[in-house]
Amino acid sequence: MFLLNYITWNPDPEIFSLGPLSVRYYGLFFAMAFLLGYYIIERMFKREELPEQWLDKLFLYVVIATVVGARLGHVFFYGWDYYSQNPGEILAVWHGGLASHGGAIGILVAIYLYSKKVTRRPMLWILDRLVVPVALSAVFIRMGNLMNSEIVGDVTDISWGFKFLRASVPDPELPRHPTQIYEALAYLITFVYLMYMYWKTNARLRKGLLFGIFLVGIFASRFIIEFVKENQEAFEQGMALNMGQILSIPFVVAGLYYIQKALKRGPIKKQ
């Protein structure tokens, strides 16, 4: 017999405010994700005896690409009807609205430029290293969503259902799947596996392998969890697959391709 029928979830997303400036959990988790990501990549670069200036430039490229890509992804994939009529709101990131698929596309563009202008190595070389901390960043971002009571699941009668009292959904008093936690756990498993593969195996020498594992681990789990998630936009009602699932399919296919190609190619020589 379960002791809980549901969990009432009603945290204030704001930690504190100083006049017009407010510090929110989402922003705190976002900053922590980048700081930990920087530390992980720094350890990788030291292990491989890579130039220190590469690290600082990588951090700048990724931070800008993540924010810009995630924002534009939300604008074009989920809210174009609104933003096309209110273009001034596109820059209002503090009002909320970031899409992980857009962030992923932004990072890919940034890494292409970074590879051409900084390392002059194949794009897959840095992607195989960058995806390790990015998987951890995804965990923190979903925990930020949890503190914001957003991206909630469908109504359920499971014993660990959450009543998201602050969520912008019909009947917030009804228990729902805590899909933010589901995704955070899936991404954490992906991160731990990638860390193991990088540090304990020769996976980093199999070009594209870690990148492929990341794509499958992140976006396949996202695709599955979407089945118990509340649709984020009204236009998704009645769709066999929602926008999150449709956008995830190409990433999963690409991941399987890179895994297969890396295993067939075998390890490359150390650079």
C-alpha positions as CSV (number, residue, x, y, z in Angstrom):
1,M,0.0,0.0,0.0
2,F,1.4,3.4,-1.0
3,L,1.7,6.0,1.7
4,L,1.2,9.0,-0.7
5,N,-1.6,9.5,-3.2
6,Y,0.0,12.6,-4.6
7,I,2.6,15.3,-3.9
8,T,1.5,18.9,-3.7
9,W,4.0,21.1,-5.5
10,N,3.8,24.8,-5.0
11,P,7.3,26.4,-4.7
12,D,7.9,30.0,-5.5
13,P,10.2,30.0,-8.6
14,E,11.8,33.2,-7.3
15,I,14.5,32.7,-4.7
16,F,14.8,36.4,-3.8
17,S,14.6,39.8,-5.4
18,L,16.6,43.0,-5.2
19,G,14.4,45.8,-6.5
20,P,13.6,45.1,-10.1
21,L,16.2,42.3,-10.2
22,S,15.0,38.8,-9.2
23,V,17.0,35.6,-8.9
24,R,15.1,32.5,-9.9
25,Y,15.8,28.8,-9.5
26,Y,15.8,28.3,-13.3
27,G,18.5,30.9,-13.7
28,L,20.5,29.5,-10.9
29,F,20.3,26.0,-12.3
30,F,21.2,27.3,-15.8
31,A,24.4,29.0,-14.4
32,M,25.3,25.9,-12.4
33,A,25.0,23.8,-15.6
34,F,27.5,26.0,-17.4
35,L,30.0,26.2,-14.5
36,L,30.0,22.4,-14.1
37,G,30.2,21.9,-17.9
38,Y,33.2,24.2,-18.0
39,Y,34.9,22.2,-15.2
40,I,34.3,18.8,-17.0
41,I,35.6,20.1,-20.4
42,E,38.6,21.6,-18.6
43,R,39.5,18.2,-17.2
44,M,39.2,16.7,-20.6
45,F,41.4,19.3,-22.2
46,K,44.0,18.9,-19.6
47,R,44.0,15.1,-20.0
48,E,44.5,15.5,-23.8
49,E,47.0,18.4,-23.3
50,L,45.0,20.8,-25.4
51,P,45.5,24.6,-25.6
52,E,43.8,26.5,-22.7
53,Q,42.6,29.3,-25.0
54,W,40.4,26.7,-26.8
55,L,38.5,26.2,-23.6
56,D,37.5,29.8,-23.1
57,K,36.5,30.3,-26.7
58,L,34.4,27.1,-26.6
59,F,32.6,28.3,-23.4
60,L,31.7,31.6,-25.2
61,Y,30.5,29.9,-28.3
62,V,28.3,27.5,-26.4
63,V,26.8,29.9,-24.0
64,I,25.7,32.3,-26.8
65,A,24.5,29.5,-29.1
66,T,22.5,27.8,-26.3
67,V,20.5,30.9,-25.3
68,V,20.0,32.2,-28.8
69,G,19.2,28.8,-30.3
70,A,16.8,27.7,-27.5
71,R,15.0,31.0,-27.7
72,L,14.6,31.0,-31.5
73,G,13.6,27.3,-31.3
74,H,10.7,28.2,-28.9
75,V,9.7,31.2,-31.1
76,F,9.6,29.3,-34.4
77,F,8.7,25.7,-33.3
78,Y,6.1,26.5,-30.6
79,G,5.0,30.1,-30.7
80,W,5.3,31.6,-34.1
81,D,1.6,32.6,-34.3
82,Y,2.1,34.8,-31.2
83,Y,5.6,36.1,-31.9
84,S,4.9,37.0,-35.5
85,Q,2.3,39.4,-34.1
86,N,4.5,40.5,-31.2
87,P,8.1,40.6,-32.5
88,G,9.2,42.7,-29.6
89,E,8.6,39.8,-27.3
90,I,11.2,37.6,-29.1
91,L,14.0,39.2,-27.1
92,A,12.1,39.0,-23.8
93,V,13.8,35.8,-22.6
94,W,12.9,36.6,-19.0
95,H,9.3,36.0,-19.8
96,G,10.1,32.3,-20.3
97,G,10.2,30.2,-23.4
98,L,13.3,28.1,-24.4
99,A,13.2,25.0,-26.5
100,S,15.8,22.2,-26.1
101,H,15.7,21.3,-29.8
102,G,16.5,24.9,-30.8
103,G,19.3,24.9,-28.3
104,A,20.7,21.7,-29.8
105,I,20.6,23.2,-33.3
106,G,22.2,26.4,-32.0
107,I,25.1,24.4,-30.5
108,L,25.6,22.5,-33.7
109,V,26.0,25.7,-35.7
110,A,28.3,27.2,-33.0
111,I,30.5,24.1,-33.0
112,Y,30.8,24.1,-36.8
113,L,32.1,27.7,-36.6
114,Y,34.3,26.8,-33.6
115,S,35.9,23.9,-35.5
116,K,36.6,26.1,-38.5
117,K,37.9,29.1,-36.7
118,V,39.6,27.8,-33.5
119,T,40.5,24.1,-33.4
120,R,40.6,23.4,-37.2
121,R,39.7,19.8,-36.3
122,P,36.7,17.8,-37.4
123,M,33.4,19.0,-35.9
124,L,32.8,15.5,-34.5
125,W,36.0,15.7,-32.5
126,I,34.7,18.5,-30.2
127,L,31.1,17.2,-30.2
128,D,32.3,13.9,-28.8
129,R,33.6,15.8,-25.8
130,L,31.0,18.6,-25.5
131,V,28.0,16.3,-25.3
132,V,29.2,14.9,-21.9
133,P,28.6,18.1,-20.0
134,V,25.6,19.1,-22.2
135,A,23.9,15.9,-21.0
136,L,24.4,17.1,-17.4
137,S,23.2,20.6,-18.3
138,A,20.0,19.0,-19.5
139,V,19.4,17.6,-16.0
140,F,19.7,21.0,-14.4
141,I,17.5,22.6,-17.0
142,R,14.7,20.1,-16.3
143,M,15.0,20.7,-12.6
144,G,14.6,24.4,-13.3
145,N,11.5,23.6,-15.2
146,L,10.3,21.6,-12.1
147,M,10.8,24.7,-9.9
148,N,8.9,26.8,-12.4
149,S,6.0,24.2,-12.4
150,E,6.2,24.1,-16.2
151,I,6.4,21.3,-18.9
152,V,4.1,19.1,-16.7
153,G,2.7,15.7,-17.4
154,D,-0.8,14.4,-18.1
155,V,-3.3,13.7,-15.3
156,T,-2.5,10.4,-13.5
157,D,-3.5,8.4,-10.5
158,I,0.0,7.1,-9.8
159,S,1.1,7.4,-6.1
160,W,3.9,9.8,-7.0
161,G,1.8,12.2,-9.1
162,F,2.4,15.9,-8.5
163,K,-0.3,18.6,-8.0
164,F,1.4,21.5,-9.8
165,L,-0.7,24.3,-8.2
166,R,1.2,27.0,-10.1
167,A,1.1,25.3,-13.5
168,S,-0.8,27.0,-16.4
169,V,-2.9,24.0,-17.2
170,P,-6.6,23.1,-16.8
171,D,-7.4,21.7,-13.3
172,P,-4.0,22.3,-11.6
173,E,-5.5,20.5,-8.5
174,L,-5.3,17.2,-10.3
175,P,-2.2,15.0,-9.9
176,R,0.0,14.8,-12.9
177,H,3.1,12.9,-14.1
178,P,6.3,14.8,-12.9
179,T,7.7,14.6,-16.4
180,Q,10.5,17.1,-15.6
181,I,11.9,14.5,-13.1
182,Y,11.4,11.6,-15.6
183,E,13.5,13.5,-18.2
184,A,16.1,14.7,-15.6
185,L,16.7,11.1,-14.5
186,A,16.9,9.9,-18.2
187,Y,19.5,12.6,-18.9
188,L,21.4,11.8,-15.7
189,I,21.7,8.2,-16.8
190,T,22.9,9.4,-20.2
191,F,25.5,11.7,-18.6
192,V,26.9,8.9,-16.3
193,Y,27.2,6.5,-19.2
194,L,29.0,9.1,-21.4
195,M,31.4,9.9,-18.5
196,Y,32.2,6.2,-18.2
197,M,32.7,5.8,-21.9
198,Y,35.0,8.8,-22.1
199,W,37.2,8.1,-19.0
200,K,37.2,4.3,-18.9
201,T,37.1,3.2,-22.5
202,N,38.6,4.3,-25.8
203,A,35.3,5.7,-27.0
204,R,36.8,9.2,-27.4
205,L,39.0,7.7,-30.2
206,R,35.9,6.4,-32.1
207,K,34.9,9.6,-33.9
208,G,31.2,10.2,-33.5
209,L,30.5,7.5,-31.0
210,L,29.9,9.6,-27.9
211,F,27.9,12.1,-30.0
212,G,25.7,9.4,-31.3
213,I,25.1,7.9,-27.8
214,F,24.2,11.4,-26.6
215,L,21.6,11.9,-29.4
216,V,20.0,8.6,-28.9
217,G,20.0,8.8,-25.0
218,I,18.6,12.3,-24.8
219,F,16.1,12.4,-27.7
220,A,14.8,8.8,-27.5
221,S,14.0,9.3,-23.9
222,R,12.4,12.7,-24.8
223,F,10.3,11.0,-27.5
224,I,9.0,8.4,-25.0
225,I,8.3,10.7,-22.1
226,E,6.3,13.0,-24.4
227,F,3.6,10.4,-24.4
228,V,2.7,11.3,-20.8
229,K,3.4,15.0,-21.1
230,E,0.8,17.8,-21.4
231,N,1.0,19.4,-24.9
232,Q,2.8,22.7,-24.7
233,E,0.9,24.5,-27.4
234,A,-2.8,24.4,-28.5
235,F,-1.9,23.5,-32.1
236,E,-0.6,20.1,-30.8
237,Q,-4.0,18.9,-29.8
238,G,-5.1,16.0,-32.0
239,M,-1.7,15.4,-33.4
240,A,-0.6,11.7,-33.5
241,L,2.9,12.9,-32.4
242,N,3.5,16.3,-30.8
243,M,6.1,18.8,-31.8
244,G,8.7,17.6,-29.3
245,Q,8.4,14.0,-30.7
246,I,8.5,15.1,-34.3
247,L,11.7,17.2,-33.7
248,S,13.3,14.3,-31.7
249,I,13.1,11.8,-34.5
250,P,15.8,13.3,-36.8
251,F,18.2,13.5,-33.8
252,V,17.6,9.8,-32.9
253,V,18.1,8.7,-36.5
254,A,21.3,10.7,-36.7
255,G,22.5,9.3,-33.4
256,L,22.0,5.7,-34.6
257,Y,23.9,6.6,-37.8
258,Y,26.9,8.0,-35.9
259,I,27.0,5.0,-33.5
260,Q,27.0,2.5,-36.4
261,K,29.6,4.4,-38.4
262,A,31.9,4.8,-35.4
263,L,31.8,1.2,-34.5
264,K,32.3,0.1,-38.1
265,R,35.2,2.6,-38.5
266,G,37.0,1.6,-35.3
267,P,39.3,3.8,-33.1
268,I,41.4,6.5,-34.7
269,K,45.0,7.3,-33.7
270,K,45.4,9.7,-30.8
271,Q,45.9,13.3,-31.9
